[in-house]
């Protein structure tokens, strides 16, 4: 299967082309075999008629006029008559072809078993047939063009033209089959990246229309579900912010000791962070316009913000060209990765950037407990947390938000365990032209 083309259109064209070529070859072979016997009988009848007419003409003509008669036959019909000679040299007619074999058998059945055939006599080429007048043997020479069918190159040309037209039609058919599938594949890829593609055309054969209608309905349902999710999460998060503000005010005004107030304030801040995670997850990053941005500048700004809070983020930024990004979404991506590293690995956290091939690589490294290799893919799903120390806190949305933003930019994220312990979150973004 490795030698087959990858696309459905190419495979369909290859299959149709093979069927056309095989059908043409089989048809030509069937025609050749079916016309052998009729053609052999036709040639044999022509040879027998020429020999019989020549014999009759020679026998009925005045002996004094026979030379003139033979000369007339040679000039007008190309038929020549010669008496057989003892020391003559005759090149035998090859009988490996079915038509020649059938023809000679038919001629001998009518003229006699002693009839001889040749392709040349004493160096004179032609189709030679012997006959007898009494006990005397004669040769009749016919032009070979009457026996051999000329190779009609024009028919080969017409056959090649017909084959090319058939292949062109096959290619058009294959394209008509593959085009709707390519449209569906592009739309599915857009859905996979979180976008809402325009409805695919509901045209073509019935099966294609059914698939297109089902896909458009699925796309509308997903868009409606996403809108409902955003509204629900945004509404709940907004409604929770008001009682949290009252709780924060109440804690500050309470007469509890400082340690109790600090603990309650920390709990409130954690709850507020959870709400912020929900809002980030509900936010539609596609609403932000993409434009030229500096990934290193975004990383440096995020690191500086953490530094002002007293949390050290070590940055090692490599040379990167300007990229087409959604800056606020990329800020959330970097912040979520750094938050995840600080929460589970503690300070310091390393953030590195570099260019590898046609991609920009963002790496966030920590020395926390890490993630088992078989759990890395699962941790990118929403609301997923590990039961180990690394998953004991948080909403389980941070890495899911990172994965969604990276995919929206045409990139991907990988979670890699580090030698000596810890985790490396590697995000690869294509260096799209600005």
N, C-alpha and C positions, 0 to 999 in steps of 0.2 A: 504493500500500500504506500510505501514511501515515494514511489515514482509517480503517483497520481497527483494531479494538480490539487491545490488546497481549496479553491473556490468552487461553489456549486455550478456556476456558469461554465467554468472551464471543464469541469468533469462531464457536465451534460453535453457540451460541444464535442469533447473527445469521444464519448460514447456514441453520439449520433454520427460523427465522422467515421468511426470504426464500422458501425452498422452500414453506412452508405458504401464504403469501400468494399466491405465483404459482400454486400448485396450485388454491387456492380460486378465484382469478380465472379461470383457464383452465376449471375445471369449470363455473363459472357461465356462461361464454361458450358452452361446448359445449352445456350444457342449454338455453340461450336459443335457440341456432341450431337445435338438433335438435327443439324443440317448436314452432317457427314454423309449419311446414307442417301438422302435425296440428291445431294450434289454429285455423289459418286455415280448414281444411276443416270443422272442427266449427262454427265461427261461420257459415260460409257455409251449411251444412246447416240450422242453426237459422233463419237469415234466410229461406232458401227455403221452409222448412216454414211459418213464420209467414205469409209472403206467400201461399203456396198455400192455406193454411187460411182466411186472411182473404178471398181471392178466392172460394173455394168457399162460404164462409158468406154473403158478400154476394150471390152469384149464386143461391143456393138459398133464401134467405130471402124471405118475402113482402115486397113493396115497402112495405107499410104498417108492417111490423115492423122494417125495417132500422134506423131511428133508435134503437129500443130495443136492437137487437143491437149496434150500434156503441157505444152508451153502456155496455152491459155489458162489452164488450171493453176499453174505456178504463178502467172502474172496477176490473175484476178482474185484467186482464193488463197494463194500462198501454199497450195498443196502440190507436193512434188512426188513423183513415182519413180522408183528405181528398181531394177532387178537385183535380187540378192546375189552376193558374190561369195566364193568359197573362202577367200582370205580377208574378208572384211573385218573391221574392228568396231564392235558395238559396245557402248557403255550402257550397262543395264539400268533399268528404272528402279530406284530405291523404293522398297515396299514397306518401309518402317512407318509411313504415314497411313492412317486408316483410310483416307479418301483414295489414295493411290492403290492400296490393296483391294478395296471393294470394287474400284473401277476395273482393274485388270481381271478380277474374277468374273465380273459381269460381261466384259468383252469376250473373254475366252469361252464363256457359256454360249455365246451367240456366233462367234467366228471360228471356234474350234480350240482345242487344248494346245495345239501347236503354235498358236499366235504368240509372237515375241514382241517385246517392247524395249525401247531404248531412249536415252536422252541425247545421244550423239552417235553418228555412224561415219567412220573414216574421218573423224574430226569435225564433221558438220553437225552443229547443235540444232536441236529441235525435238519434237515428240514423234518418235518413230514407231510405227505399227506394221507388222508383217501380215500378208495375206497370200493366198494361193490361188492361182489360176491353173487348174489341173494339178500337175506335179511341180510346176514352176513357182518359186517363192518370189514375192515382190515386197518392196517397202513403200509405205506411204508416210511422208514427212509432213507434219502439221506444225505451224508456228506454236511455240511454247506458250505464247500469250493466251491461246485458246484453252489451254489445259490448266495452267497455273493461274491462280487468282492473284492479281497484283496487290501489293501491300498498300492499302489506301491510307496514306499519312493524314489525309484530310479527315478521315473518320476518327483517327486517333485524336486529332485536334478537337473535333466536335465532342468526343467523349470526355476529354480533359476539361473543355469549357462547361459541359453539363455537370461534371463533378465539382468544379469550382463554384458554380451557381448553387448547387445543392449544399456545399459546405458553407457558403455565405448565408443561405437560408437557415442552416443549422445554428450558425453563430447568432443570428437574430433571435431564433427561438430560445437559445440558451440565455441570451441577455434578458429577454422578456421574463424568463423564469427567475434569474438571479437578481434583477433590479429590485423587485419588492422586498426580497429578503435582505438586500443590502440596506434599504431604507429602514426596515425594521431593526436591523442590527445597529445602525447609527442611533436610532431613537432609543433602543435599549441601553446603549452605552451612555447616552445623555441621562437617562433615568438612573443608571448606576452611579453617576457622578453627582446626583442630587438635583439635577436640572429637570425642568418640565418641557419636553420637546413639543414642537407643534404637531397637531394630529397628522398621522401618516395617511396618504391617499387611500380611500376605500374603493379602489378600482381594480380591474383585472378579473381573472377567473374567480369562480365562486369560492374556492378554498382560500385564495389570497384575500378576498374581501372579508371572509369570516375571521381570519387571523388578524387583519388590520382593524376590524371593528372591535374584536376582543382586546387588542393591545390599546387602542384609544380609550376604551372603557376602563381598562386597568390603570392607564396613566391618569385619567380623571379621578378615579377612586383614590389613587395614591396622593394626588394633589389635595383632594378634600380631606383625607386622613391627616396629612401633614398640616394643613391649615387648622383643623380641629385640635391637633396636638399642641400647636403653637398657642392657640387661644386658651386652651385649658391650662397649660403650664404658666403662661404669662399671667393669666387671671389669678391662679392660686398663689404664685410668687408675689404678685402685687398686693394681694389681700393679706399675705403674711407679713409684709413689711410694716404695716401700721401697728399691729400688736407688738412686734419686735421693738419698734421705736418707743412704745409706751413702757415695755419692759426695761429697755435701756435707761430711760428717764427715771423709772422707779428704782432701779438699782443704784443709780447715782445719788438719789435723794434718800435712800434707806439709811438706817442707823446701824446696819450690820458692820462688823469689823472689816478692815481693809482686805484681808485674805478672802473672806466670803464674797465681798463685792467684786474683787478681781476674778474669782472663779466664775461667778455668775456672768460677768461681762465677757469672759472668754467663751462661755457657752453661747451667749447671744451672738458674739462675733462668728462663731463656728456655724450657727444656724443661718446667719446672714450670708456666710460664704456658700452654704448649701443652696440657698435661694439664688445667689448669683450664678451658681453652676446650672441650675434649672433654667434661668433666663438665657444664659449663653447657649444651652442646648436647644432652647426653643427659638433662638434668634435665627433668622434666615440670612446667612452671609451673602447669598446671591444678590441681595438688594444693594450691596456695596459695589460701586463701579470699580473695575480693575484698571490699573494704570501703572506707569513706570514707578518702581520703588526700589529702595536699597535694602536688601535683606540684612546686611551687616548693621545698617543704621537702626533698623527695628530691633535687632537683638541687643545692641548697645543701649538703646533707650529702655528696654525692659530690664536689663541688668542694672542700670542706674536707679530705676525705680525701686528695685529690691534692695539696693545698697543703701538708699535713704531710710529703709526700714531696719537697717542693721543686719540684713541677711546677705552674706557674701556670695556673689556669683562670679566665678572666674571665666572670663571670655578670651578665646583665642580665635580671632577672625581672619580668615584667609581672603585673598583677593577674589571678588565676585563682580560680574558686570551687573548693570541695571536689569531688573526683571519685571515682567508683567505680573503684578500681585494685587490682592485686596489688602491694603495695609492693616486695617483694624482686625480683619480675620487672622492675619499672620501674627499680629500682636497677641491675640487670644491663644493661638497655637503655641507660641513660645511661652507665654505665661502659664498655660496649663501644664506644659512639660516641666517647667521650672518648679511650679507648685508641687507636682507629683514627686519630683526628685527631692525637694526640701522636706516634704511630709514624711517620706519613707527612707530617705538616705541621709538627711541632715546636711548641714553646711560643712565644707564648701561644695558647690555644684559647678561643674564645668560645662560650658557651652562653646562649641567649636563649629566653625563653618569652613567649607572648602569647596572647590570645584573639581568634580570628577567626570571627565568626558563632557557630555551635554547636559549635565544635571548639577544643581547646587545641593550640597549635603549639609544638613543641620544636625548636629549631634549634641545631645544633652546627657551627661554622665553623672552618676552618683555612686556611692559606696554603701548602699543599703542592702537589704537581704536579697534583692533581685527577684526574678520571676522564672519559674521552671520553663524549659523550652516548649514543652507540650501545652503550656497554659498561655503562651504569648498571644496566639490568635484570639483566644477567648476573651482576653483582657481588653481587646479593642471594641468589644460589643458594649452597648449602653447598659447601664445599671449592673455592671459586672464587677465584683470585688472578690479577692482571694480570701480564703479563711486564715491564711498565714498572717505573719506580722505585717507584710507589705499591704495587705488589703483590709486592715482593721478599721480604717477610717475613710471618710470621703463618701461621695455619692455614687461613684462608679461611672461618672460621665466625662471625666477629664480626658482620658485617652480616646473615648468615642468622639468627642468634639475635635480632638487633634486629627483623628483618622478621617473625619468628614471634611475638614478644611483642607487637608492634604489632597484628598481625592478630588475635591472641587477644583484644585489647581493642577490636576493631572499628575499628582505625585502619589507617594505611598509612605507609610511608616512601618518600621520594623523594630521589635523589642529584642535586644541581644544581651545575653548574660555576659558580664565582664570577667576576665581572669582575675582571681583574687577577691571576687565578690562585687556585687553592685549590678547596675543595669545601665545599658546604653540605649537610649531612644533615638533612632536614626530616621530622619525625614529627608526624603529625596524629592526635589522639585525640579521640573524641567526648566532649562534656561530658555524660556519662550522669548521670541524677539519683541522688543519694545516698539 
